[in-house]
Amino acid sequence: MAKILAINAGSSSLKFKLFEMDSEIVIAKGNFERISLPEGKISLSFGDQKFESSEEIKTHAVAVERLLQLMKKFKIVKDFNEIAGVGHRVVAGGEYFQHSVIVNQRVIRQINRLAEYAPIHNPANLMGIKAFKKLLPHAVSVAVFDTSFHQTIPKTNYLFSVPYEWYQKYRVRRYGAHGTSHRYVANEAAKLLKQQLRKLKLISCHLGAGASICAIKNGKSFDTSMGFTPLTGLTMATRSGDTDIAMVSFMMQKLKMHSMPEVIYDLNKKSGLLGISGISSDMRDILAAAKDNERAQLAIDIFVKDVVKYIGAYAAEMDGVDGIVFTAGIGEHSSEIRKLVCQRLKFLGIQLDETANQISGKNLVISTAASKVKVMVIPTDEELMIARDVVDLMKQNKSPEF
């Protein structure tokens, strides 16, 4: 069967998984870190083998070349023609891309135009796309957008209460993020509950360094916590989440900053769990320190409060909820955070199964049989979702339409 590569290119990184489709078996996976920076790092695992290296990686194109060299060296592929398709995560698709598309020059130009909505991510995503198209010209190239799943959000939920002309002229609106993850876990939740997705009301909690919550009604995104950018919504590792915009002007004066980007940088990189706790952006460190550190405990309390607030709001918006899903780093691995959240949601009739909550690593219901709302832990797999989209488009031979 055909092999499909799923690629997630960041500003200085390139993560990948190689799948055997349609069996969906992971043949190899790895990460190229510190691209264009000193002391680049490569990690690659395949079967029961691992390869690690520290070496200079000047560009994303060099990373792609090195990846393909390693695949040949370790006989992961014998011939590059075995790789039939390459799927690329792209952060911002705006209103132009409502689904994944086969990449052509028109799509490349549009992704580049949309870079103003994701200036760090879209250019990096494009570098990955171009590098693979050059070195694997025979492979079908597909763009999978973080924002496309949220294109079903109704206007009442995606518009901000700002002059309407801002939306008409500049498309200022809620775009959300983590759409591929929310879409994946929603489908897995329906399987776990043995229900049709189109009949369910779900709340997906993607809780990692970046965190967002999505209301999924009848299989479609109905509302989501991230806004025009990924800065808004929940308290995150280093992002502030929801704040008062007038505070930006106030702090510019107090800190004698000369430009808006300086404050935005602090809200993106120095805030959130790190800003509140003062010790770390990693929830594991904060949980370990909370017993003796008041600010660490405060960071936990604020994070849990934010999750509970959005779940409560979305349950009200959808006129009920059938299931709540925890996913991503914190959501999948922190039984303590899940317990704290569920304790605050007893008003929804949620009853947590303490034993099941301690289990991790697989799709699992962690609420009791008597719980009025099913609570689940589902490890996300954005790369698999990307690979599936590549296969679907290859089968359909679908051209980009937007």
N, C-alpha and C positions, 0 to 999 in steps of 0.2 A: 504493500500500500504506500501511498505518497507520504512524504515527510513534509511537515509544516513548521516553519520557524515563527515564534511569537517574540516580538521585539519591543522593549520599553527603553527608549533612549532619553536620558536626562541631560542636563547641561554639561555634566562631567562624568557621565556613566552610561553604560549600555548593558541592560539585563536581557537574558534570553532564555527560552525553553524550546527544545526541538521535540516535536511530537510525531509519533507514528499514528496516522489517521487511517481508518475511522476508529481504531481501537482506543485512541486517546492515551496511549502509553507514552510517558516521558522518556525519551532516549537520552537526552543530555540537557543540562541547564547550567547557568553560570552568570558571572557578572564581571564587567570591566569597569574599574573604578579609577577615579583621579585622571580622567582623560584630559590632556593638555596641561596637567599639573605635575609637579615633581613626584617621583616614586609611585608610578601607576601600579595598580594591582589587578591581577587576573585570577579568577577562581572558576574552575570547571569540574563538573562531576558527571560521570556517565557509568551506568551499571554500578559496580561496587568500587569503582576507581575515582580518584580525585587528582586534580592538577592545580597547583598554585604557583604563581610567579609574581615577582616585583620587577617591573621594567617600564621604560618610558613608553607612553602611548600618546603620540602627538595630537592625533585627531580622531574623530569618529570613524573616518575612512580607514585609518590604520587599525583601529579596533576591529572593524569588520574583516579586514584582510587577515589579521592575526587569528580571529575566531575561525575563519574558514581553513586557515593553515592547520590549526589544532584539530579541527574535525577530520581533516585528511590524515594527519599524523597519527591520531589515535584510532583511525578506521571507524569513526562514528558514521561517516559516509564514505563510500568508495568513489562516487562520482557526484559532482554538484548537481547534476540533472535529477538526482533523487529528491532534491528539495523543490517541490512543486509550487510552493507558495510561501510568502513572507507577510505576516500581519504586523502592523505597527500601531502602537498606542499613540494617539494624538490627543492632546489635552483639550484644545479649543476648536470646536466645529461651528460655533455660533449658531445662527438659525439656518445656515446653508446646508449643513449635513445632518439629516434626521435619521440616518442609518449608516452603517459601514459601507465603504465604496472601494471599488477597484481604482488604483491610483493611475492617473494619466497626467499629462502636463497641465491640463485645466485644473485638476484637483490640487496639484502642487502649487500652482499660482494662488489658488484660493486659500490654502493652508497658510501660505506666506502672508497674504493680506490679513488673515485673522490673527497674526502674531501680536497685534496690538492688544488683543484680549488675553494673551498668555505669552508675554515677551521673553520669559525664561524658557518655557517649555516648547512652544511650537517650533522655534528655530532649531532646537536640539532634535525634536522629532523629525523634522525635515532632513537634517543631516543624516540621520539613520536611514530614512527612506531613499535618499539619493545614493548613499554608499552601497546599499544592497541592490538597487536597481542597476548600478554600474557593474557590480561584480557577479550578480546572478540575474542577467538580463532575461533569461528564459522563465524565471519564476513569476507567478502572479503576485503583484504587490497590492496589499489592501490596507487602507487606513481605518482604524477603529477609534471612534471619538468618545472621550469621557463625557461629553455634553449631550450626545445624541439621545440617550435614554430619557433625558429630562425634557425633550422637546414636546412631550405629551402633557406637560404641566399646564393647567388652565391659566388664562390671562390674569385672573384675579390673584393667582399665586405667584406668577413670575414678574408682574409689574411692581416697581417701586412707586411710592407716592411722591413722585417728583414731577416737574413739568412734563406733560405727555410728549412734547416735542423732542425731549431727550431720547425717548424710545423711537419715535418716528425717524429722526435724523441720524441718531448714533447707535441705535439698538442697545441702549442701556436697559438691562433687565437681569433677572435671576437666570443664570445658566447652570449652576450646580457643578458637581464633579463626582468622581468615583462611580460614574454611571455604569461602567462595565462590571464593576464589583457588585453594585446593587442589583443589576440585571441577572448576574450569575446566581447570587444567593436566593433571589426571589424564585427562580426556577427550581433550585434545589429544595427550597422550603416547601413548595407545592408537592414535590415528589415525596418528601419526608412525611408530610401530612396526608398524603394520598388524596389530594384535592386538586381540582382544576384551578390553575393560577388565575384565570379570568373571573373566578368567583370569590377570590380571597381579598381581604384587606390586611396588608402586611406593613410592618415598620422595620426597615433595615438599618441597623446601627453599625456603620463602618468606623470602628474606633481604632485608630493607629496614630502615628505621628501626625498625619493629617486625618481629620475625623469629620464625618458628615452623617446625617440621618436622612432617610428618604421614606416618605409615605408612598406606598405602592397600592393603588386601588384598581382592582380588576386587571392586574398584570401590567399596569402602566404607571409610570412615575406621576404622582399627583402633587407632591410638594417636596422640597429638599432644603436643608439648612444652609448650605453654601450659596453664595449670591452671585454677584457680577464677577467676583474673583473668589478663590478659595480662602480668603482671609476671614470671611464672616461665618457665623454659626456658632458651633461649640468652641469652648476653650480647647486648644490643641497643644502639641508639644512645645512649639515656640510661637504659634500664632494666637492672637488675642481672642479671636472669635468676635461676637457682637460687641460693639462699642458705640459711644456717642461721637458722631463725626465732628461735632464742634470742638471736641477735646483735642483734635489734631491741630487746629489753629492755636488753641490755648497753649499746648505743649511746645509748639514751634517758638512761641514767644518766650516761654519759661526756660527752654533749653538753648535758646539763641540759635535755632536751626534756620538755615537759609532756603531750604526747599522742601516741598512736600515729600519727595522720595526718602528723605532722611527719617521722617516720622514713620512712613510706611514700612521702611526697613526694620525699625524697632518693633512695630506691631507684628511683622512677619517673623522676625528672627530672635527677638529678645523678650517676647511676651509669653502668654499661655502658661503651661505648667512650669516652664523655666522661670518666667518672670515672677510668678506668685511664690514658688517654693524657694527660689534663689539657689537651689542645689543641683537641679538636673532637669532635662526635658524628657527623661525616660521614666515612665510610670513605675517600672520595677524599682528604680532607685528611690522614688518618692514613697512608695508603699513601705519599703524597707526602713526608711528614715522617719516615718510618720509618728511612731510611738514617742519619740523624743524630740520631735521638731514640729512646732506649732504651724509654721508656714507650709511644711510638707503636707500636714493634715488638711490645711486650708485649701491647698491646690486640689487634693482629692475631693474634698467636699464641693468645691466649685465645679469640677469636672462632672461629678455625679449629678449635681443639681441641673447642669445644662442638659445632660442626656435625658433626665426625667422630664424636664420642661418641654423639650421637643417631642418626646414620646406622647406626653399628655396632650399637647397641642394638636398633634397629628391624629391621635385617636378621636379627638373632638371634631377635627376637620372632616374626617372620613365617616363620622357617625358610627364609630366602633372600630375594633381591631381584632382580627382572628389570630395573628401571630406576630411575635417580635423576634428578630434575628440579630444575634451578635456575631460580628465578623471582624477581620483584620487583627493586627498585633495584640492590642489590648482586649478587644472583643472576644478573640479566640482563646487567649491564654490567661487572662486574669479572672479567675473564679471569684476573687474578692470584689472586684469592680462590678461584675455581673450580680453578685449577691446584694451589694449596696443599692444598685439600681432597682432590682426587683423588690427589695424591702420597701422602697418608696412608692412602688406601683401596686400596692395591695388594694388600693381603691378600685383598680380595674379587675379585681378578682383573681390576681396572679398569685399562685402558690409555687414556690421554688422547691424542686427536689434536690436537697442538699448533696446527696450522694452523686447523682447524675451531674451536678454542677462541677464536681471535682475532676470529671473525665474530660480529656481534650484530644484533639487530633482527628475527629471524624464528625460527620453530620449527626446531631444528637438533640433530642428534646430534653430540656432540663427542667421543665415544669411538671407538676404532678398530674395525675389523671383527672383530678378534681378542679384543676386550674381553668378558669373561664377563658383565659388567653394562653395559647401555646407559646412557650419561650424556647428558642432554639439556638444552638451554636453551630455555625456552618463555616468551615474554613473557606475563604474566598480563593478563587483561581481565575484571575483576570487573564492570564496567559492562555488558559484553556478556552475561555470565552472568545478570545481573539482568534485562536486557531479554528474554532468552530465557525466563526464568521467567514474566515478565509475559505474554508471548505464549502460553505453554503453558497458563497458568491462564485466560486469556481464551478459548482454544479449548475448554477443558474446562468453562468456566463453573463452576469448582470453588468451593464455599463453604468457609470456614475450619473445620477440624476439628482439635481437639486435646484 
